[in-house]
Amino acid sequence: MRVLHVVTLHTPTNDFGGPTRVALNLSKGLRARSVDARIATLGDKFAGPLPTEVEGVPSFVHQARHVLPAFEVSGITSPGLLARARRMVGGADVVHVHLMRDLITLPFAL
């Protein structure tokens, strides 16, 4: 089984907190039970390349673009991640969107 968790943001210091932590904990638990769980998210504030895994969970991390800075986390997106969204969703048996009013999770949910 393939499970995709979609969460808005991951940073080196876990600035986004709860939603990312929940997605990681669920993914780690599923992977411990031999389920192919992965995360799709935006990355921000990384000094080097974006990670391909987070805490042992394979992750699709794309650079966050702050298109509406006044809206903080709700105003970030990634054209690259959104371009892959349909294919990523189609390749998963279950998609868990950790929904927020933002420009990443809403398009995945649609």
Secondary structure, 3 states (H helix, E strand, C coil): CEEEEEEEEECCCCCCCHHHHHHHHHHHHHHHCCCEEEEEEEECCCCCCCCCEECCEEEEEEECEECCHHHHHHHEECHHHHHHHHHHHHCCCEEEECCCCCCCHHHHHC
